[in-house]
C-alpha cells in the first residue's frame, strides 16, 4: 500500500512540475513576445499621440471614473482574448489572430491609463488588493528555477544568434532530459 502511495506522490510531483512549467512557459511567452514586442511600443506610441490636455483631463477625474476608464478597455481586451482563444481552437486561426492583434491594442490603452494614473487607481482598496495578488504571482513565477533557466536560454539564443539556435535547444533538451532521468 505504501508503495502505491509513493507512486501517487511521484505522479503528483511530476504533474505539479508540468503544470508549473506550462504556466512559466506561457508567462515567458507573454512577457517576451507579446509584452516586449507589441504592448510596450504601442503604449509608447499612445504617449506620443495623446495630447497633454487629454492626460490632464483624465487625471483630474475622480478615482472611480479613472477606474471605469481603465476597466472598459481592460475587460474588453480580456473578452477579446477569450473570443480569440475560442476561434483558435475552432480552427479559425486568421480571424483569431486578427482579434488577438486588436486585443493587444485595446490592452495597451488600459496600460496607458494605468501607468498615467497608477496612484489614484491603487488608492482603491479592492484594486490595490488585485494588483498586489497579480504582482505576487508574477514575482513568484520569476523565482522558479525553470523560469530562470528558460530566461537564460532565451538570453543565450539572443546572444548567439539564429545560427546556433538549434544547437542551444538540443543542448538544453538533453540537459533537462538527463535531470528528469536522475529525479526518477
N, C-alpha and C positions, 0 to 999 in steps of 0.2 A: 504493500500500500504506500509506504513512504517513497518507494522508487517512482511510483506513478505521480505522487505529489511533486517530487523533484523534477520530473519531466514537464509537468504543468508549469512549474516555476520557470524553467528554462524557456519554454514556449512563451510564457508571459513576458519575460525579459526581452526575448527576440522581437516579439510583436511591439513592445514598447519602444525598442530601438528603431524598428522600422517606421512606426508612427512618428516618432520624433524626427527621424531622418527625412521623411517626406515633408513634414512641416518646415524643417530647416531649409530644405531644397526649395520649397515654394517661397519661403521668406526671402532667400537669397535671390531667387529669380525675380521676385517683385522689386527687391531693393536694387539689384544690379541693372536689370534690363528696363523695367517699367519706370521706376523712380528716377534713376540717374539719367536714363536716355531720353525719357519723354516728359515726365511731370515737372522736374526741376527747370528745364529750359522753357516749358510753356508758362510756368509761374513767372519766370524772369521776363518773358515776353509781355505778360499781363502788367508787370511792374512798369514796363516802358510805355505801353499804350494807354493805360488808365490814368486819367488826369488826377492831379493832386486834389482838385476840388471834390472828385468822387470819393477819394480816400478820406478826406476830411469829413465829408457828408456822412459817410458810413460810420466813421469813428465817433461822431457826435451823437449817434443814436444810443438809445437805452441798450443795456447788455442783452436783454431778451430779444430785441429786434435784431441785433447783430447775430445772436444765436440762430434765429429763424433764417436770416440771410445765409448763414453758414450751412444750416441743416438742409435747406432746399436743394442746393446743388449736391451736397454730400449724399443725401438719401436717394436723389435721382441717379447719381453715379453708381451707387451700390445696386440699385434696381437694374440699371443698365448692365452691370456686371453679371447679375443673376440671369437676365434675359440672354446675354451673350453666351454664358455657360450652357444654358439650355439649348440654344441654337447650335452651339458647337457639338453637343452630344447628339443632336438630331442630324448631324452631318451637313448643316448649313454653314459651313466654315467661312465663306466670303462675307456673308451677312453678319455672322458673329464677330469677325474681325473689324468690320466697319463700326458696329455698335460698340465694341470694346475701345476702338480708337476714339470715338466720340465720348465714351465714358472717361477716358484719360483727360480730355479737355475739360469736361464738366467737373471732374475731381480737382483739377488744377485751380478752378475758380474757388472751390471751398478751401483749398490750401492757401490761396492768396488771401481770402477773407480771414482765415485763422491766423496766418502769420502777421497780418496787419492789425489784428485786434485780439491778440493772444491774452493779454492781461485781463481785458473785460470778460472774455469767454471763460477763462479759468477762475474768475471770481464767482461763477455759478457753481454751487457745491456739487450738483449731480454731474455737470460737465467735467469738473475737476476730477471727480472720482473715476469717471470713464476714461479720461485722459491718463490718469495715474495707472489704471489697470493695463491699458494698451502699452504704455511705456515700460511697465514692469515685465510684460510678456516679451516685448522687443529686447529689453536688456537681458532677460533670462536666456532667450534664444542665442544671443551673442556670446554667452558664456559657455555654451555647449561645445564639446570637443569637435564634433562633426562640423559645426558652423565654422570654427577656426580653421579646420583642415580644408574645407571647401573654399573659404575665402583665400587661404594661402595658395591653393591650386589655381584659382582664378587669377590671382596676382602673378603667379608663375607663368601662366598661359599668356597674360597680357605682356609680361616682360619678355618672354621667349619669342612671341610672335606666332603667327598661324602655322608656320612650317613645323614647329615642334609640338603643336597641339596634340596630335595623335600619340606621339611618344609619351608625353606627360600623362595623358589619360590612361594609357596602357600601364604605365608605371604605378599610378595611383590605384588603378583597379587591382593590380597584383598585390599591392601592399595591403589594401582593405581585405582582399580575399584571404591573405595569409593571417591577418588579425582575427577574422571570423573563425578560421580553422583552429587557431590557438585557443580561442574562447570556448569552443565546443569541447 
